[in-house]
Amino acid sequence: MKMYQTKSKCIDVIKSVKCDCCHGDISVRNPIEFQEIVSIDFVGGYGSVFGDGTRVQLELCQYCFKRLMDGMYRISDE
């Protein structure tokens, strides 16, 4: 005999992201733009210019990333 136990779980679902540069709203309804979001999230380590143990977060749309980082990234066909 199979015994089942029902559990409720809450999950967070991201519906949109606001670009930290242009403040544009990138919605999950536009999957092409949504999948191109550049997201940075890290904690500064010992001696970090951001501060020891400080969380740094940034979300950029693909257009702002390209404009801000132009010439500093590498592109390859993989």
N, C-alpha and C positions, 0 to 999 in steps of 0.2 A: 504494500500500500504506500502511495506517495503522500507525504505530509508537506503541506505548503504553509509558508508563513508570509503574510503580506506586510510590507514595510513602505512607508511613504518617505520619499527623499526630495529635498529641495535642491534645485540646481540654479545657478546664475546663467543667464543667456544674454550674450551681448547682441544688442539690436543695432547699435550704431557706435561710431567712434568719431570724436571731434579732433581734427588735426590741430596740434599744438602750435602750428606756425600760422596758417591762413584761417584757422577756426572753422573750416568747412566741415560739414556733417557728412560722414561716409556711412551709408546705410547698408545693412546686410541685404536689402532688397536689390542692391546693385552689386552682384557677386564679383564682377570683374574688378571694380574699384576696391571692394572690400578685401579681396585676397591680396591686393598689392600694398596694403598698409605696412609701413615700417614701424615696428614696435621695439623699443629699447627699454629694458628693465633689469637693473642690477643694483647690488649693494656695494658701496665704496668700501674698499679694504683698508688695511693699515697704511697710513700716509697718503690716502687718496686726496686729490684736490677737491673732491666733493664732500669730504669729511668721513671719518671712520664710522662705519656702520650706517651711513646715510643711504636711503633708497633713492635711486634716480630712475625716473620713468619719463618716456617720451613716445608720442605717437605722431607720425607724419604721413600725409597722403603721398602718393608716388610723385606728384608734381613738385611739391615742396622739397622732398628728399632729393630729387634730381637737380633742382635749382640750387639748393644749399650745398650739396656735395659734388657738384659738377667737377669732373676731373680728378676726384679723389677715390673713385671706386673702379673696380675692374669688372669687365663684362666678358663672359665666355659662353660658348654654345655647348651646353651639357645636356 
